[in-house]
């Protein structure tokens, strides 16, 4: 098993027409990968999770019958997530902001190449390294 992913259906009751309630806190899982654990018995390590998976047909959740106060739920939701993906702005961005190290490296190489070509009129694009 390369990846173990836990689903929390109690967080999406309203998508299925049931009242939305504040869900219980998710279980804490020890994040562990195979690096440095070559001798680990993963069947033993994940025995509890495998048992829960095998018993999944017997653990069907019943939706809540009564909706909680919407203001309480909204307050909980605001603490758990971002309500807006990005701040709204009338003005377009004036500069590019790379998202990660690879993107930053590509932008740096592109701008250095452009600068070399502009400053050295005899340089050919394929000669610039």
MOPAC internal coordinates of N, CA, C and O (Angstrom, degrees):
PM7 1SCF
backbone

  N    0.0000 0     0.00 0     0.00 0    0    0    0
  C    1.4399 1     0.00 0     0.00 0    1    0    0
  C    1.5345 1   107.49 1     0.00 0    2    1    0
  O    1.2310 1   119.66 1   -66.03 1    3    2    1
  N    1.3031 1   118.26 1   113.97 1    3    2    1
  C    1.4583 1   120.87 1  -176.22 1    5    3    2
  C    1.5264 1   112.01 1   -82.13 1    6    5    3
  O    1.2310 1   120.07 1   144.00 1    7    6    5
  N    1.3267 1   117.46 1   -36.00 1    7    6    5
  C    1.4598 1   121.02 1  -176.32 1    9    7    6
  C    1.5119 1   109.17 1  -136.71 1   10    9    7
  O    1.2310 1   120.83 1   -43.47 1   11   10    9
  N    1.3183 1   116.02 1   136.53 1   11   10    9
  C    1.4530 1   120.90 1   174.20 1   13   11   10
  C    1.5211 1   107.00 1  -114.57 1   14   13   11
  O    1.2310 1   120.11 1   -56.09 1   15   14   13
  N    1.3017 1   117.40 1   123.91 1   15   14   13
  C    1.4483 1   121.69 1  -178.49 1   17   15   14
  C    1.5200 1   109.11 1  -124.54 1   18   17   15
  O    1.2310 1   120.66 1   -48.74 1   19   18   17
  N    1.3264 1   116.35 1   131.26 1   19   18   17
  C    1.4552 1   121.68 1  -177.91 1   21   19   18
  C    1.5216 1   108.77 1  -100.58 1   22   21   19
  O    1.2310 1   120.83 1   -48.96 1   23   22   21
  N    1.3106 1   116.02 1   131.04 1   23   22   21
  C    1.4621 1   121.01 1   177.59 1   25   23   22
  C    1.5159 1   109.19 1  -102.96 1   26   25   23
  O    1.2310 1   120.60 1   -37.96 1   27   26   25
  N    1.3143 1   116.46 1   142.04 1   27   26   25
  C    1.4590 1   121.54 1  -178.85 1   29   27   26
  C    1.5276 1   109.18 1  -122.83 1   30   29   27
  O    1.2310 1   120.05 1   -96.47 1   31   30   29
  N    1.3365 1   117.51 1    83.53 1   31   30   29
  C    1.4585 1   120.33 1  -175.61 1   33   31   30
  C    1.5227 1   113.91 1   -63.27 1   34   33   31
  O    1.2310 1   119.78 1   157.27 1   35   34   33
  N    1.3257 1   118.03 1   -22.73 1   35   34   33
  C    1.4652 1   119.56 1  -179.54 1   37   35   34
  C    1.5263 1   112.63 1   -67.45 1   38   37   35
  O    1.2310 1   120.27 1   170.46 1   39   38   37
  N    1.3198 1   117.09 1    -9.54 1   39   38   37
  C    1.4668 1   120.34 1   178.22 1   41   39   38
  C    1.5326 1   113.03 1   -86.59 1   42   41   39
  O    1.2310 1   120.10 1   171.88 1   43   42   41
  N    1.3140 1   117.42 1    -8.12 1   43   42   41
  C    1.4698 1   119.51 1  -174.78 1   45   43   42
  C    1.5326 1   112.88 1  -128.51 1   46   45   43
  O    1.2310 1   120.18 1  -150.38 1   47   46   45
  N    1.3323 1   117.27 1    29.62 1   47   46   45
  C    1.4697 1   119.60 1  -178.07 1   49   47   46
  C    1.5253 1   111.90 1   -56.60 1   50   49   47
  O    1.2310 1   119.97 1   139.29 1   51   50   49
  N    1.3220 1   117.66 1   -40.71 1   51   50   49
  C    1.4742 1   119.34 1  -174.70 1   53   51   50
  C    1.5301 1   111.97 1   -64.34 1   54   53   51
  O    1.2310 1   119.78 1   155.76 1   55   54   53
  N    1.3292 1   118.02 1   -24.24 1   55   54   53
  C    1.4683 1   120.19 1   177.63 1   57   55   54
  C    1.5194 1   111.74 1   -69.05 1   58   57   55
  O    1.2310 1   120.78 1   163.13 1   59   58   57
  N    1.3352 1   116.12 1   -16.87 1   59   58   57
  C    1.4608 1   120.22 1  -179.18 1   61   59   58
  C    1.5233 1   111.47 1  -113.20 1   62   61   59
  O    1.2310 1   120.55 1  -160.64 1   63   62   61
  N    1.3409 1   116.56 1    19.36 1   63   62   61
  C    1.4477 1   121.16 1   174.89 1   65   63   62
  C    1.5173 1   114.96 1    81.87 1   66   65   63
  O    1.2310 1   119.62 1  -172.51 1   67   66   65
  N    1.3100 1   118.34 1     7.49 1   67   66   65
  C    1.4641 1   121.38 1   179.11 1   69   67   66
  C    1.5279 1   108.97 1   -98.36 1   70   69   67
  O    1.2310 1   120.35 1   -22.39 1   71   70   69
  N    1.3355 1   116.93 1   157.61 1   71   70   69
  C    1.4722 1   118.96 1   176.95 1   73   71   70
  C    1.5188 1   111.05 1   -63.16 1   74   73   71
  O    1.2310 1   120.81 1   -38.12 1   75   74   73
  N    1.3103 1   116.05 1   141.88 1   75   74   73
  C    1.4654 1   120.54 1   179.35 1   77   75   74
  C    1.5151 1   109.49 1   -90.63 1   78   77   75
  O    1.2310 1   120.71 1   -48.91 1   79   78   77
  N    1.3085 1   116.25 1   131.09 1   79   78   77
  C    1.4626 1   122.21 1   177.04 1   81   79   78
  C    1.5201 1   108.79 1  -123.99 1   82   81   79
  O    1.2310 1   120.77 1   -15.40 1   83   82   81
  N    1.3155 1   116.14 1   164.60 1   83   82   81
  C    1.4599 1   120.21 1   176.49 1   85   83   82
  C    1.5262 1   107.22 1   -72.38 1   86   85   83
  O    1.2310 1   120.00 1   -62.08 1   87   86   85
  N    1.3293 1   117.60 1   117.92 1   87   86   85
  C    1.4684 1   119.85 1  -177.19 1   89   87   86
  C    1.5224 1   111.76 1   -75.26 1   90   89   87
  O    1.2310 1   120.61 1   -21.36 1   91   90   89
  N    1.3213 1   116.43 1   158.64 1   91   90   89
  C    1.4655 1   118.44 1   175.29 1   93   91   90
  C    1.5273 1   110.07 1   -67.17 1   94   93   91
  O    1.2310 1   121.10 1   -19.99 1   95   94   93
  N    1.3184 1   115.51 1   160.01 1   95   94   93
  C    1.4708 1   120.11 1   178.65 1   97   95   94
  C    1.5269 1   109.48 1   -63.02 1   98   97   95
  O    1.2310 1   119.93 1   -40.49 1   99   98   97
  N    1.3374 1   117.74 1   139.51 1   99   98   97
  C    1.4703 1   119.69 1   179.54 1  101   99   98
  C    1.5246 1   110.91 1   -67.44 1  102  101   99
  O    1.2310 1   121.51 1   -25.02 1  103  102  101
  N    1.3291 1   114.72 1   154.98 1  103  102  101
  C    1.4541 1   120.04 1   177.14 1  105  103  102
  C    1.5278 1   109.61 1   -66.33 1  106  105  103
  O    1.2310 1   121.02 1   -30.11 1  107  106  105
  N    1.3105 1   115.65 1   149.89 1  107  106  105
  C    1.4570 1   120.14 1   176.91 1  109  107  106
  C    1.5252 1   108.08 1   -89.14 1  110  109  107
  O    1.2310 1   120.75 1   -48.92 1  111  110  109
  N    1.3139 1   116.17 1   131.08 1  111  110  109
  C    1.4507 1   121.24 1   179.00 1  113  111  110
  C    1.5096 1   109.56 1  -117.31 1  114  113  111
  O    1.2310 1   121.54 1   -40.62 1  115  114  113
  N    1.3071 1   114.67 1   139.38 1  115  114  113
  C    1.4471 1   121.75 1   177.25 1  117  115  114
  C    1.5236 1   107.96 1   -78.14 1  118  117  115
  O    1.2310 1   120.31 1   -65.90 1  119  118  117
  N    1.3305 1   117.01 1   114.10 1  119  118  117
  C    1.4641 1   119.63 1   179.58 1  121  119  118
  C    1.5206 1   108.72 1   -77.28 1  122  121  119
  O    1.2310 1   121.52 1   -58.29 1  123  122  121
  N    1.2990 1   114.69 1   121.71 1  123  122  121
  C    1.4545 1   119.70 1  -176.45 1  125  123  122
  C    1.5130 1   108.27 1  -146.26 1  126  125  123
  O    1.2310 1   120.33 1   -46.43 1  127  126  125
  N    1.3078 1   116.97 1   133.57 1  127  126  125
  C    1.4568 1   119.57 1   176.08 1  129  127  126
  C    1.5276 1   108.87 1  -120.21 1  130  129  127
  O    1.2310 1   120.85 1     3.25 1  131  130  129
  N    1.3134 1   115.98 1  -176.75 1  131  130  129
  C    1.4578 1   120.90 1  -173.71 1  133  131  130
  C    1.5133 1   115.23 1   -76.18 1  134  133  131
  O    1.2310 1   119.58 1   169.24 1  135  134  133
  N    1.3293 1   118.40 1   -10.76 1  135  134  133
  C    1.4625 1   120.23 1  -177.92 1  137  135  134
  C    1.5298 1   110.59 1   -66.29 1  138  137  135
  O    1.2310 1   120.88 1   -58.69 1  139  138  137
  N    1.3095 1   115.93 1   121.31 1  139  138  137
  C    1.4485 1   120.92 1   178.87 1  141  139  138
  C    1.5193 1   113.98 1    77.68 1  142  141  139
  O    1.2310 1   119.87 1  -173.32 1  143  142  141
  N    1.3095 1   117.86 1     6.68 1  143  142  141
  C    1.4669 1   121.82 1  -178.00 1  145  143  142
  C    1.5228 1   110.14 1  -127.37 1  146  145  143
  O    1.2310 1   120.48 1  -137.79 1  147  146  145
  N    1.3196 1   116.69 1    42.21 1  147  146  145
  C    1.4644 1   120.91 1  -175.69 1  149  147  146
  C    1.5211 1   112.00 1   -62.41 1  150  149  147
  O    1.2310 1   120.20 1   149.44 1  151  150  149
  N    1.3154 1   117.23 1   -30.56 1  151  150  149
  C    1.4698 1   120.38 1  -177.27 1  153  151  150
  C    1.5282 1   112.53 1   -93.70 1  154  153  151
  O    1.2310 1   120.02 1  -177.83 1  155  154  153
  N    1.3126 1   117.57 1     2.17 1  155  154  153
  C    1.4754 1   121.31 1  -179.67 1  157  155  154
  C    1.5239 1   110.21 1   -67.12 1  158  157  155
  O    1.2310 1   120.59 1   -45.52 1  159  158  157
  N    1.3234 1   116.48 1   134.48 1  159  158  157
  C    1.4589 1   121.74 1   175.14 1  161  159  158
  C    1.5328 1   107.08 1   -87.82 1  162  161  159
  O    1.2310 1   120.73 1   -81.24 1  163  162  161
  N    1.3329 1   116.21 1    98.76 1  163  162  161
  C    1.4577 1   120.87 1  -173.91 1  165  163  162
  C    1.5199 1   112.20 1   -69.00 1  166  165  163
  O    1.2310 1   119.66 1   153.58 1  167  166  165
  N    1.3284 1   118.25 1   -26.42 1  167  166  165
  C    1.4681 1   119.76 1   175.84 1  169  167  166
  C    1.5232 1   110.46 1   -65.46 1  170  169  167
  O    1.2310 1   120.13 1   140.58 1  171  170  169
  N    1.3195 1   117.36 1   -39.42 1  171  170  169
  C    1.4660 1   119.94 1   176.26 1  173  171  170
  C    1.5287 1   111.33 1   -70.95 1  174  173  171
  O    1.2310 1   121.25 1   137.68 1  175  174  173
  N    1.3301 1   115.22 1   -42.32 1  175  174  173
  C    1.4663 1   120.21 1  -178.09 1  177  175  174
  C    1.5318 1   111.08 1   -60.51 1  178  177  175
  O    1.2310 1   120.29 1   139.77 1  179  178  177
  N    1.3308 1   117.04 1   -40.23 1  179  178  177
  C    1.4676 1   121.55 1  -177.80 1  181  179  178
  C    1.5307 1   113.01 1  -102.16 1  182  181  179
  O    1.2310 1   119.82 1  -162.32 1  183  182  181
  N    1.3260 1   117.96 1    17.68 1  183  182  181
  C    1.4698 1   121.18 1  -175.65 1  185  183  182
  C    1.5267 1   111.75 1   -55.92 1  186  185  183
  O    1.2310 1   119.91 1   136.51 1  187  186  185
  N    1.3197 1   117.77 1   -43.49 1  187  186  185
  C    1.4684 1   120.90 1  -179.35 1  189  187  186
  C    1.5313 1   110.96 1   -64.18 1  190  189  187
  O    1.2310 1   120.43 1   138.49 1  191  190  189
  N    1.3237 1   116.79 1   -41.51 1  191  190  189
  C    1.4646 1   120.17 1  -179.53 1  193  191  190
  C    1.5288 1   111.14 1   -69.93 1  194  193  191
  O    1.2310 1   120.31 1   142.77 1  195  194  193
  N    1.3110 1   117.01 1   -37.23 1  195  194  193
  C    1.4605 1   120.73 1   177.74 1  197  195  194
  C    1.5285 1   109.91 1   -65.15 1  198  197  195
  O    1.2310 1   120.74 1   140.48 1  199  198  197
  N    1.3306 1   116.20 1   -39.52 1  199  198  197
  C    1.4682 1   120.68 1   177.95 1  201  199  198
  C    1.5262 1   110.73 1   -63.72 1  202  201  199
  O    1.2310 1   120.76 1   137.51 1  203  202  201
  N    1.3266 1   116.16 1   -42.49 1  203  202  201
  C    1.4794 1   119.81 1   177.08 1  205  203  202
  C    1.5229 1   110.70 1   -62.56 1  206  205  203
  O    1.2310 1   120.25 1   139.63 1  207  206  205
  N    1.3342 1   117.14 1   -40.37 1  207  206  205
  C    1.4620 1   120.90 1   178.90 1  209  207  206
  C    1.5244 1   110.95 1   -63.75 1  210  209  207
  O    1.2310 1   120.25 1   134.97 1  211  210  209
  N    1.3239 1   117.12 1   -45.03 1  211  210  209
  C    1.4588 1   120.75 1  -179.51 1  213  211  210
  C    1.5301 1   112.10 1   -66.31 1  214  213  211
  O    1.2310 1   120.29 1   156.33 1  215  214  213
  N    1.3240 1   117.06 1   -23.67 1  215  214  213
  C    1.4663 1   121.57 1  -178.88 1  217  215  214
  C    1.5337 1   111.66 1   -98.87 1  218  217  215
  O    1.2310 1   120.10 1  -165.55 1  219  218  217
  N    1.3216 1   117.40 1    14.45 1  219  218  217
  C    1.4634 1   120.93 1  -173.10 1  221  219  218
  C    1.5253 1   113.48 1   -62.40 1  222  221  219
  O    1.2310 1   119.61 1   149.02 1  223  222  221
  N    1.3323 1   118.36 1   -30.98 1  223  222  221
  C    1.4673 1   120.39 1  -179.44 1  225  223  222
  C    1.5261 1   111.70 1   -68.84 1  226  225  223
  O    1.2310 1   120.20 1   156.39 1  227  226  225
  N    1.3241 1   117.22 1   -23.61 1  227  226  225
  C    1.4617 1   121.32 1  -179.35 1  229  227  226
  C    1.5229 1   113.09 1   -93.45 1  230  229  227
  O    1.2310 1   120.34 1   178.92 1  231  230  229
  N    1.3207 1   116.96 1    -1.08 1  231  230  229
  C    1.4648 1   119.84 1  -177.01 1  233  231  230
  C    1.5246 1   111.20 1  -119.13 1  234  233  231
  O    1.2310 1   120.81 1  -138.03 1  235  234  233
  N    1.3178 1   116.06 1    41.97 1  235  234  233
  C    1.4678 1   119.96 1   177.66 1  237  235  234
  C    1.5215 1   108.48 1   -71.42 1  238  237  235
  O    1.2310 1   120.99 1   -51.01 1  239  238  237
  N    1.3101 1   115.71 1   128.99 1  239  238  237
  C    1.4629 1   120.58 1  -176.68 1  241  239  238
  C    1.5156 1   110.81 1   -81.56 1  242  241  239
  O    1.2310 1   121.12 1   -36.99 1  243  242  241
  N    1.3155 1   115.46 1   143.01 1  243  242  241
  C    1.4565 1   121.64 1   174.44 1  245  243  242
  C    1.5225 1   107.60 1   -95.94 1  246  245  243
  O    1.2310 1   120.02 1   -45.75 1  247  246  245
  N    1.3317 1   117.56 1   134.25 1  247  246  245
  C    1.4679 1   119.15 1  -179.70 1  249  247  246
  C    1.5232 1   111.23 1   -68.42 1  250  249  247
  O    1.2310 1   120.59 1   -25.47 1  251  250  249
  N    1.3218 1   116.48 1   154.53 1  251  250  249
  C    1.4654 1   119.68 1   178.18 1  253  251  250
  C    1.5283 1   110.09 1   -66.53 1  254  253  251
  O    1.2310 1   120.95 1   -26.97 1  255  254  253
  N    1.3217 1   115.78 1   153.03 1  255  254  253
  C    1.4698 1   119.50 1  -178.94 1  257  255  254
  C    1.5090 1   112.24 1   -98.56 1  258  257  255
  O    1.2310 1   120.24 1   157.36 1  259  258  257
  N    1.3205 1   117.15 1   -22.64 1  259  258  257
  C    1.4566 1   120.42 1  -177.82 1  261  259  258
  C    1.5177 1   110.58 1  -125.01 1  262  261  259
  O    1.2310 1   121.11 1   -46.96 1  263  262  261
  N    1.3152 1   115.48 1   133.04 1  263  262  261
  C    1.4589 1   120.47 1  -179.56 1  265  263  262
  C    1.5209 1   110.34 1   -81.05 1  266  265  263
  O    1.2310 1   121.11 1   -37.25 1  267  266  265
  N    1.3150 1   115.47 1   142.75 1  267  266  265
  C    1.4576 1   120.39 1   176.92 1  269  267  266
  C    1.5180 1   109.90 1   -77.88 1  270  269  267
  O    1.2310 1   121.49 1   -12.62 1  271  270  269
  N    1.2972 1   114.75 1   167.38 1  271  270  269
  C    1.4526 1   120.97 1   175.96 1  273  271  270
  C    1.5339 1   108.15 1   -57.92 1  274  273  271
  O    1.2310 1   120.08 1   -54.62 1  275  274  273
  N    1.3228 1   117.46 1   125.38 1  275  274  273
  C    1.4721 1   121.77 1  -175.96 1  277  275  274
  C    1.5241 1   112.30 1   -60.38 1  278  277  275
  O    1.2310 1   120.01 1   145.43 1  279  278  277
  N    1.3307 1   117.59 1   -34.57 1  279  278  277
  C    1.4670 1   118.68 1  -179.10 1  281  279  278
  C    1.5224 1   110.77 1   -67.72 1  282  281  279
  O    1.2310 1   120.28 1   143.81 1  283  282  281
  N    1.3426 1   117.07 1   -36.19 1  283  282  281
  C    1.4647 1   119.64 1   176.87 1  285  283  282
  C    1.5266 1   110.46 1   -66.74 1  286  285  283
  O    1.2310 1   120.78 1   136.67 1  287  286  285
  N    1.3305 1   116.11 1   -43.33 1  287  286  285
  C    1.4621 1   119.69 1   179.68 1  289  287  286
  C    1.5131 1   110.22 1   -64.09 1  290  289  287
  O    1.2310 1   119.98 1   136.44 1  291  290  289
  N    1.3318 1   117.64 1   -43.56 1  291  290  289
  C    1.4693 1   120.89 1  -179.78 1  293  291  290
  C    1.5301 1   110.93 1   -62.62 1  294  293  291
  O    1.2310 1   120.38 1   139.51 1  295  294  293
  N    1.3123 1   116.87 1   -40.49 1  295  294  293
  C    1.4668 1   120.57 1   178.50 1  297  295  294
  C    1.5260 1   109.59 1   -62.80 1  298  297  295
  O    1.2310 1   119.97 1   136.63 1  299  298  297
  N    1.3270 1   117.66 1   -43.37 1  299  298  297
  C    1.4596 1   121.20 1   177.30 1  301  299  298
  C    1.5292 1   109.86 1   -61.80 1  302  301  299
  O    1.2310 1   120.50 1   134.75 1  303  302  301
  N    1.3390 1   116.65 1   -45.25 1  303  302  301
  C    1.4637 1   121.44 1  -177.69 1  305  303  302
  C    1.5273 1   110.98 1   -62.58 1  306  305  303
  O    1.2310 1   119.85 1   139.40 1  307  306  305
  N    1.3169 1   117.89 1   -40.60 1  307  306  305
  C    1.4617 1   121.24 1   179.13 1  309  307  306
  C    1.5225 1   111.60 1   -62.86 1  310  309  307
  O    1.2310 1   120.30 1   147.96 1  311  310  309
  N    1.3365 1   117.04 1   -32.04 1  311  310  309
  C    1.4660 1   120.30 1   178.34 1  313  311  310
  C    1.5227 1   111.46 1   -75.19 1  314  313  311
  O    1.2310 1   120.04 1   153.56 1  315  314  313
  N    1.3379 1   117.54 1   -26.44 1  315  314  313
  C    1.4608 1   121.86 1  -174.79 1  317  315  314
  C    1.5163 1   114.35 1   -90.04 1  318  317  315
  O    1.2310 1   119.64 1   158.09 1  319  318  317
  N    1.3189 1   118.30 1   -21.91 1  319  318  317
  C    1.4639 1   119.43 1  -172.85 1  321  319  318
  C    1.5154 1   111.13 1  -146.64 1  322  321  319
  O    1.2310 1   121.65 1    -0.96 1  323  322  321
  N    1.3193 1   114.45 1   179.04 1  323  322  321
  C    1.4632 1   121.58 1   175.07 1  325  323  322
  C    1.5150 1   107.92 1   -97.67 1  326  325  323
  O    1.2310 1   120.50 1   -51.87 1  327  326  325
  N    1.3215 1   116.66 1   128.13 1  327  326  325
  C    1.4543 1   119.15 1   179.40 1  329  327  326
  C    1.5211 1   111.86 1   -74.79 1  330  329  327
  O    1.2310 1   120.56 1   151.33 1  331  330  329
  N    1.3235 1   116.53 1   -28.67 1  331  330  329
  C    1.4530 1   120.38 1  -178.56 1  333  331  330
  C    1.5263 1   108.72 1  -126.22 1  334  333  331
  O    1.2310 1   120.53 1   -42.16 1  335  334  333
  N    1.3225 1   116.60 1   137.84 1  335  334  333
  C    1.4586 1   119.95 1  -178.93 1  337  335  334
  C    1.5184 1   111.92 1   -70.54 1  338  337  335
  O    1.2310 1   120.16 1   133.92 1  339  338  337
  N    1.3003 1   117.30 1   -46.08 1  339  338  337
  C    1.4575 1   121.30 1   178.10 1  341  339  338
  C    1.5221 1   108.40 1  -139.39 1  342  341  339
  O    1.2310 1   120.29 1   -28.10 1  343  342  341
  N    1.3139 1   117.05 1   151.90 1  343  342  341
  C    1.4656 1   118.00 1   177.38 1  345  343  342
  C    1.5298 1   110.38 1   -65.92 1  346  345  343
  O    1.2310 1   120.53 1   -38.59 1  347  346  345
  N    1.3051 1   116.59 1   141.41 1  347  346  345
  C    1.4525 1   121.20 1  -179.78 1  349  347  346
  C    1.5207 1   109.28 1   -73.68 1  350  349  347
  O    1.2310 1   120.79 1   -42.63 1  351  350  349
  N    1.3240 1   116.10 1   137.37 1  351  350  349
  C    1.4587 1   121.00 1   179.42 1  353  351  350
  C    1.5196 1   108.99 1  -143.63 1  354  353  351
  O    1.2310 1   121.19 1   -42.05 1  355  354  353
  N    1.3184 1   115.34 1   137.95 1  355  354  353
  C    1.4673 1   120.81 1   177.20 1  357  355  354
  C    1.5227 1   110.81 1   -74.62 1  358  357  355
  O    1.2310 1   121.13 1   149.16 1  359  358  357
  N    1.3323 1   115.44 1   -30.84 1  359  358  357
  C    1.4606 1   120.94 1  -175.44 1  361  359  358
  C    1.5297 1   110.58 1   -90.24 1  362  361  359
  O    1.2310 1   119.92 1   -40.09 1  363  362  361
  N    1.3359 1   117.75 1   139.91 1  363  362  361
  C    1.4712 1   119.55 1   174.92 1  365  363  362
  C    1.5219 1   109.62 1   -71.34 1  366  365  363
  O    1.2310 1   119.66 1   -22.00 1  367  366  365
  N    1.3200 1   118.26 1   158.00 1  367  366  365
  C    1.4732 1   119.87 1   179.05 1  369  367  366
  C    1.5247 1   110.70 1   -62.96 1  370  369  367
  O    1.2310 1   121.13 1   -34.75 1  371  370  369
  N    1.3151 1   115.45 1   145.25 1  371  370  369
  C    1.4663 1   120.22 1  -178.22 1  373  371  370
  C    1.5267 1   112.44 1   -98.54 1  374  373  371
  O    1.2310 1   120.21 1   166.15 1  375  374  373
  N    1.3236 1   117.21 1   -13.85 1  375  374  373
  C    1.4640 1   119.54 1   178.89 1  377  375  374
  C    1.5205 1   109.58 1  -142.54 1  378  377  375
  O    1.2310 1   121.93 1   -21.32 1  379  378  377
  N    1.3125 1   113.92 1   158.68 1  379  378  377
  C    1.4562 1   120.36 1  -179.09 1  381  379  378
  C    1.5201 1   109.08 1   -89.81 1  382  381  379
  O    1.2310 1   119.82 1   -45.03 1  383  382  381
  N    1.3055 1   117.95 1   134.97 1  383  382  381
  C    1.4577 1   122.49 1   179.79 1  385  383  382
  C    1.5233 1   108.90 1  -119.28 1  386  385  383
  O    1.2310 1   119.31 1   -77.84 1  387  386  385
  N    1.3380 1   118.92 1   102.16 1  387  386  385
  C    1.4671 1   121.57 1   179.78 1  389  387  386
  C    1.5250 1   110.93 1   -60.66 1  390  389  387
  O    1.2310 1   120.82 1   -33.20 1  391  390  389
  N    1.3363 1   116.04 1   146.80 1  391  390  389
  C    1.4615 1   120.78 1  -175.16 1  393  391  390
  C    1.5177 1   114.34 1   -91.30 1  394  393  391
  O    1.2310 1   119.18 1   162.50 1  395  394  393
  N    1.3081 1   119.17 1   -17.50 1  395  394  393
  C    1.4603 1   119.60 1  -177.36 1  397  395  394
  C    1.5147 1   111.41 1  -156.75 1  398  397  395
  O    1.2310 1   120.14 1    -2.29 1  399  398  397
  N    1.3365 1   117.34 1   177.71 1  399  398  397
  C    1.4666 1   120.88 1  -175.33 1  401  399  398
  C    1.5232 1   113.83 1   -63.41 1  402  401  399
  O    1.2310 1   119.89 1   143.03 1  403  402  401
  N    1.3197 1   117.82 1   -36.97 1  403  402  401
  C    1.4695 1   119.70 1  -179.72 1  405  403  402
  C    1.5210 1   110.01 1   -69.04 1  406  405  403
  O    1.2310 1   121.04 1   136.89 1  407  406  405
  N    1.3213 1   115.61 1   -43.11 1  407  406  405
  C    1.4679 1   119.15 1   178.79 1  409  407  406
  C    1.5294 1   110.33 1   -64.03 1  410  409  407
  O    1.2310 1   120.18 1   140.30 1  411  410  409
  N    1.3454 1   117.25 1   -39.70 1  411  410  409
  C    1.4726 1   120.32 1   177.93 1  413  411  410
  C    1.5181 1   110.74 1   -62.49 1  414  413  411
  O    1.2310 1   120.30 1   138.08 1  415  414  413
  N    1.3325 1   117.02 1   -41.92 1  415  414  413
  C    1.4685 1   120.69 1   179.89 1  417  415  414
  C    1.5266 1   110.77 1   -63.46 1  418  417  415
  O    1.2310 1   120.16 1   137.72 1  419  418  417
  N    1.3306 1   117.29 1   -42.28 1  419  418  417
  C    1.4705 1   120.47 1   178.67 1  421  419  418
  C    1.5245 1   111.47 1   -63.54 1  422  421  419
  O    1.2310 1   120.57 1   138.45 1  423  422  421
  N    1.3218 1   116.51 1   -41.55 1  423  422  421
  C    1.4676 1   120.43 1   178.71 1  425  423  422
  C    1.5249 1   109.88 1   -64.79 1  426  425  423
  O    1.2310 1   120.23 1   136.57 1  427  426  425
  N    1.3397 1   117.17 1   -43.43 1  427  426  425
  C    1.4705 1   120.45 1   179.15 1  429  427  426
  C    1.5249 1   111.27 1   -60.09 1  430  429  427
  O    1.2310 1   119.94 1   132.53 1  431  430  429
  N    1.3306 1   117.72 1   -47.47 1  431  430  429
  C    1.4660 1   121.54 1   179.74 1  433  431  430
  C    1.5227 1   110.23 1   -61.25 1  434  433  431
  O    1.2310 1   120.43 1   136.74 1  435  434  433
  N    1.3171 1   116.79 1   -43.26 1  435  434  433
  C    1.4696 1   120.70 1  -179.58 1  437  435  434
  C    1.5278 1   110.88 1   -61.13 1  438  437  435
  O    1.2310 1   120.49 1   133.19 1  439  438  437
  N    1.3397 1   116.67 1   -46.81 1  439  438  437
  C    1.4610 1   119.24 1  -178.11 1  441  439  438
  C    1.5272 1   111.96 1   -70.57 1  442  441  439
  O    1.2310 1   120.00 1   143.86 1  443  442  441
  N    1.3512 1   117.60 1   -36.14 1  443  442  441
  C    1.4656 1   118.92 1   176.98 1  445  443  442
  C    1.5208 1   110.78 1   -65.85 1  446  445  443
  O    1.2310 1   120.13 1   139.14 1  447  446  445
  N    1.3224 1   117.35 1   -40.86 1  447  446  445
  C    1.4658 1   121.23 1   178.40 1  449  447  446
  C    1.5280 1   109.80 1   -62.85 1  450  449  447
  O    1.2310 1   120.79 1   134.52 1  451  450  449
  N    1.3154 1   116.09 1   -45.48 1  451  450  449
  C    1.4788 1   120.77 1   179.40 1  453  451  450
  C    1.5334 1   110.41 1   -59.73 1  454  453  451
  O    1.2310 1   120.74 1   135.64 1  455  454  453
  N    1.3386 1   116.19 1   -44.36 1  455  454  453
  C    1.4621 1   120.37 1  -179.31 1  457  455  454
  C    1.5320 1   111.30 1   -64.48 1  458  457  455
  O    1.2310 1   120.18 1   138.48 1  459  458  457
  N    1.3321 1   117.25 1   -41.52 1  459  458  457
  C    1.4619 1   120.34 1   178.17 1  461  459  458
  C    1.5265 1   110.98 1   -62.83 1  462  461  459
  O    1.2310 1   120.36 1   139.55 1  463  462  461
  N    1.3134 1   116.93 1   -40.45 1  463  462  461
  C    1.4662 1   120.06 1  -179.63 1  465  463  462
  C    1.5275 1   111.62 1   -68.82 1  466  465  463
  O    1.2310 1   120.61 1   144.83 1  467  466  465
  N    1.3296 1   116.43 1   -35.17 1  467  466  465
  C    1.4676 1   119.97 1   179.61 1  469  467  466
  C    1.5307 1   110.67 1   -72.17 1  470  469  467
  O    1.2310 1   120.21 1   136.20 1  471  470  469
  N    1.3324 1   117.20 1   -43.80 1  471  470  469
  C    1.4710 1   120.77 1  -176.00 1  473  471  470
  C    1.5230 1   113.53 1   -78.09 1  474  473  471
  O    1.2310 1   120.20 1   154.50 1  475  474  473
  N    1.3344 1   117.22 1   -25.50 1  475  474  473
  C    1.4532 1   120.36 1  -179.21 1  477  475  474
  C    1.5285 1   107.99 1  -117.15 1  478  477  475
  O    1.2310 1   120.92 1   -82.61 1  479  478  477
  N    1.3078 1   115.85 1    97.39 1  479  478  477
  C    1.4678 1   120.18 1  -174.92 1  481  479  478
  C    1.5287 1   112.84 1   -67.50 1  482  481  479
  O    1.2310 1   120.30 1   160.96 1  483  482  481
  N    1.3410 1   117.03 1   -19.04 1  483  482  481
  C    1.4621 1   119.31 1  -179.37 1  485  483  482
  C    1.5315 1   112.42 1   -88.04 1  486  485  483
  O    1.2310 1   120.27 1   169.22 1  487  486  485
  N    1.3373 1   117.09 1   -10.78 1  487  486  485
  C    1.4803 1   120.28 1  -178.24 1  489  487  486
  C    1.5113 1   109.64 1   -72.65 1  490  489  487
  O    1.2310 1   121.49 1   -37.07 1  491  490  489
  N    1.3151 1   114.76 1   142.93 1  491  490  489
  C    1.4555 1   121.63 1   176.61 1  493  491  490
  C    1.5283 1   107.05 1  -105.41 1  494  493  491
  O    1.2310 1   119.48 1   -35.80 1  495  494  493
  N    1.2999 1   118.61 1   144.20 1  495  494  493
  C    1.4565 1   123.91 1  -174.84 1  497  495  494
  C    1.5305 1   112.61 1   -51.75 1  498  497  495
  O    1.2310 1   120.40 1   136.10 1  499  498  497
  N    1.3217 1   116.84 1   -43.90 1  499  498  497
  C    1.4509 1   120.04 1  -176.95 1  501  499  498
  C    1.5311 1   112.87 1   -74.19 1  502  501  499
  O    1.2310 1   119.92 1   163.10 1  503  502  501
  N    1.3454 1   117.76 1   -16.90 1  503  502  501
  C    1.4539 1   121.26 1   179.19 1  505  503  502
  C    1.5373 1   112.00 1   -82.16 1  506  505  503
  O    1.2310 1   120.33 1   158.49 1  507  506  505
  N    1.3166 1   116.97 1   -21.51 1  507  506  505
  C    1.4748 1   121.38 1  -176.98 1  509  507  506
  C    1.5255 1   108.58 1   -75.12 1  510  509  507
  O    1.2310 1   120.57 1   -52.82 1  511  510  509
  N    1.3333 1   116.52 1   127.18 1  511  510  509
  C    1.4677 1   120.91 1   179.08 1  513  511  510
  C    1.4952 1   110.57 1  -124.64 1  514  513  511
  O    1.2310 1   120.10 1   180.00 1  515  514  513

